[in-house]
Amino acid sequence: MLAHPTLDRLHAMGLTGMAKAFDELAANAEAEPLSHAEWLGLLLEREWTWRHDRKLAARLRFAKLRHQAAPEDIDYRSERGLDRALFFKLVTGDWIDAHDNLAICGPAGVGKSWLACALGHKACRDDRSVLYQRVPRLFANLALARGDGRYVRLQRTLGNVQLLILDDWGLEPLDDQARHDLLEILEDRYGRRSTLITSQLPVSAWHDVIGNPTYAAAILDRLVHNAHRIDLTGESMRRNQQRKA
């Protein structure tokens, strides 16, 4: 690294991206013909990229996505009924801005969680806050949080994140406490945040999973009526990959 007063000032001001670019340009003879405006443009571009990448990394750490998935890596050739045009529209994130919900349903192994994480990754790239939760573990964590004083803080986080991904919904019926917790989460989010939910069960079967008719009506009203839907079909992609191997 070159010793230069400007470089020291950039570091002192926390302009790490610009400092790295300045050091590289100053050591590169090919950069000598550049004008002052071109130098400044390159420094600003590097600083913007550095800050964007740092913020994205923080958002992804917070999101705790189950899969390292991205929309660019989605396989549309698999016979699972994925509507390419619909998914492209969802990738833009307009539904998140509109505070709509999304339900991805289909049998085990067809890629529901992977698609959900791909949308979550894109939302992080678009500077939106995202949090991934497996439903069975979520209710267990809420029960623990109720006992150690974290419940209110956890509920606030679940209510405020711009995109909440609830994965593996409907694996088992809800008990009284889980019904109450889920309704509180959805009530906080309704009309102001988006929820993405994945399930092996069709939406028509969710009422039975919730159990209590009064809670079921309230929960589904807040979750389903403004939800986009992706209904996947076909065999497990994991099983097909094992056969090919």
C-alpha positions in Angstrom: 0.0 0.0 0.0 1.3 3.4 -0.9 1.9 6.0 1.8 -0.1 9.0 0.8 -2.0 11.7 2.8 -5.1 11.3 0.7 -5.1 7.5 1.4 -4.8 8.2 5.1 -7.7 10.6 5.0 -9.9 8.2 3.1 -9.3 5.5 5.7 -9.9 8.0 8.5 -13.2 9.0 7.0 -14.3 5.3 6.7 -14.2 5.4 2.9 -12.7 1.9 2.6 -13.8 1.2 -0.9 -12.4 4.5 -2.2 -9.2 3.9 -0.3 -8.7 0.5 -2.0 -9.4 1.9 -5.4 -7.1 4.9 -4.8 -4.3 2.5 -3.8 -4.8 0.4 -6.9 -5.1 3.3 -9.3 -2.0 5.0 -7.9 0.0 1.9 -8.4 -1.2 1.3 -11.9 0.7 3.1 -14.7 -2.2 2.6 -17.1 -4.3 4.9 -14.9 -2.0 7.9 -15.4 -3.8 9.2 -18.5 -7.1 9.3 -16.6 -8.6 12.8 -16.0 -9.5 13.9 -12.5 -13.2 13.4 -13.2 -12.5 9.8 -14.3 -10.4 9.1 -11.2 -13.2 10.4 -9.0 -15.8 8.4 -10.9 -13.8 5.2 -10.4 -13.3 5.9 -6.7 -17.0 6.6 -6.1 -18.0 3.5 -8.0 -15.7 1.4 -5.9 -17.0 3.0 -2.7 -20.7 2.4 -3.7 -19.9 -1.2 -4.6 -18.1 -1.8 -1.3 -21.0 -0.4 0.7 -23.6 -2.3 -1.3 -21.8 -5.6 -0.9 -21.3 -5.0 2.9 -24.9 -4.2 3.4 -26.0 -7.2 1.3 -23.8 -9.5 3.4 -25.4 -8.1 6.6 -28.9 -8.6 5.2 -28.1 -12.2 4.2 -26.7 -13.0 7.6 -29.8 -11.7 9.3 -32.1 -13.5 6.8 -30.6 -16.9 7.6 -31.8 -18.4 4.4 -31.8 -22.2 4.3 -30.4 -22.4 0.8 -27.8 -20.4 -1.1 -30.3 -19.9 -3.9 -30.7 -17.1 -6.5 -33.3 -16.5 -9.2 -30.6 -16.7 -11.9 -30.0 -20.4 -11.0 -33.6 -21.6 -11.2 -34.1 -24.7 -13.4 -37.3 -24.1 -15.5 -36.8 -27.3 -17.4 -37.9 -29.6 -14.6 -41.5 -30.8 -15.0 -43.0 -29.3 -11.8 -45.5 -26.8 -13.2 -43.4 -23.7 -12.4 -44.8 -20.7 -14.4 -41.8 -18.9 -15.7 -43.7 -15.7 -16.5 -45.3 -15.6 -13.0 -42.0 -16.2 -11.2 -40.2 -13.6 -13.3 -42.9 -11.1 -12.1 -42.4 -12.2 -8.5 -38.7 -11.7 -8.7 -39.1 -8.0 -9.4 -40.5 -7.7 -5.8 -43.5 -5.5 -6.7 -45.7 -7.8 -4.6 -43.5 -7.1 -1.6 -43.9 -3.3 -2.1 -47.7 -3.9 -2.3 -47.5 -5.9 0.9 -49.0 -9.0 -0.8 -48.3 -12.6 0.4 -47.2 -15.6 -1.5 -48.0 -19.3 -1.1 -45.8 -22.0 -2.7 -47.4 -25.4 -2.4 -46.5 -28.8 -3.7 -45.2 -32.3 -2.7 -42.0 -32.9 -0.9 -38.8 -32.4 -2.9 -40.1 -30.2 -5.8 -38.0 -27.2 -4.7 -40.5 -25.1 -2.6 -37.9 -24.0 0.0 -35.3 -23.4 -2.7 -37.6 -21.1 -4.7 -38.6 -19.3 -1.5 -34.9 -18.7 -0.6 -34.2 -17.5 -4.2 -36.9 -14.8 -3.8 -35.5 -14.0 -0.3 -32.0 -13.6 -1.8 -33.3 -11.3 -4.5 -35.2 -9.2 -1.9 -32.0 -8.8 0.1 -30.2 -7.7 -3.0 -33.0 -5.1 -3.5 -32.2 -3.7 0.0 -35.2 -5.3 1.7 -35.1 -7.0 5.1 -35.8 -10.7 5.0 -36.1 -13.4 7.6 -36.4 -17.2 7.0 -38.1 -19.4 9.6 -39.1 -23.1 9.6 -42.5 -23.2 11.1 -42.0 -26.1 13.5 -38.8 -24.5 14.9 -40.4 -21.0 15.0 -43.2 -22.1 17.4 -40.6 -23.9 19.6 -38.4 -20.7 19.7 -41.5 -18.6 20.6 -42.3 -21.0 23.4 -38.7 -20.6 24.7 -38.7 -16.9 24.2 -41.9 -16.6 26.3 -40.0 -18.2 29.2 -36.8 -16.1 29.0 -38.2 -12.7 28.3 -37.4 -12.5 24.6 -40.9 -13.0 23.4 -41.9 -9.4 22.8 -38.6 -8.6 21.0 -38.9 -11.7 18.8 -42.5 -10.9 17.9 -41.5 -7.4 17.0 -38.8 -8.7 14.7 -41.2 -11.1 13.0 -43.8 -8.4 12.6 -41.4 -5.7 11.2 -39.2 -7.6 8.7 -40.3 -6.7 5.1 -40.4 -10.3 3.9 -41.0 -13.2 6.3 -40.5 -16.7 4.9 -42.4 -19.4 6.8 -41.1 -22.7 5.5 -42.7 -26.2 6.0 -46.1 -25.0 7.1 -48.6 -27.6 7.9 -46.4 -30.5 8.9 -48.5 -31.0 12.1 -51.7 -29.5 13.5 -51.3 -26.3 15.6 -51.9 -26.3 19.3 -53.6 -23.4 21.1 -50.4 -21.5 21.7 -49.2 -21.9 18.2 -52.5 -20.7 16.8 -52.3 -17.6 19.0 -48.7 -16.9 18.1 -49.4 -17.2 14.4 -52.4 -14.9 14.5 -50.4 -12.3 16.4 -47.6 -12.4 13.8 -50.0 -12.1 10.9 -52.0 -9.4 12.5 -48.8 -7.3 12.9 -47.9 -7.9 9.3 -51.3 -7.6 7.6 -51.4 -4.8 5.1 -47.9 -3.6 5.9 -45.5 -6.4 5.3 -45.3 -9.6 3.1 -45.3 -13.2 4.1 -44.1 -16.1 2.0 -45.3 -19.5 3.1 -44.4 -22.9 1.7 -46.4 -26.1 2.3 -46.8 -29.6 1.1 -50.6 -29.2 1.7 -52.8 -27.3 -0.7 -54.4 -24.1 0.6 -57.7 -25.8 0.9 -56.3 -28.1 3.6 -54.9 -25.3 5.8 -58.1 -24.8 7.7 -57.8 -28.3 9.1 -54.2 -27.8 10.2 -55.1 -24.7 12.2 -57.9 -26.6 13.9 -60.0 -24.0 15.7 -62.6 -22.6 13.2 -62.5 -19.1 14.7 -58.7 -18.9 14.6 -58.6 -20.6 11.1 -60.9 -17.9 9.7 -58.9 -15.1 11.1 -55.5 -16.5 10.1 -56.5 -17.4 6.6 -58.2 -14.1 6.1 -54.9 -12.3 6.8 -52.7 -14.8 4.9 -54.5 -16.1 1.8 -56.9 -13.5 0.5 -54.2 -11.2 -1.0 -51.7 -14.1 -1.7 -50.2 -15.0 -5.0 -49.9 -18.7 -5.5 -47.5 -21.2 -7.0 -48.8 -24.7 -7.1 -46.0 -27.2 -8.0 -46.4 -30.8 -9.1 -44.3 -33.7 -10.1 -41.8 -36.0 -8.4 -39.1 -35.1 -6.0 -36.2 -33.4 -7.7 -33.9 -35.0 -5.2 -35.1 -38.4 -6.2 -34.6 -37.6 -9.9 -31.1 -36.4 -9.2 -30.3 -39.6 -7.4 -31.5 -41.6 -10.4 -29.4 -39.6 -12.8 -26.4 -40.1 -10.5 
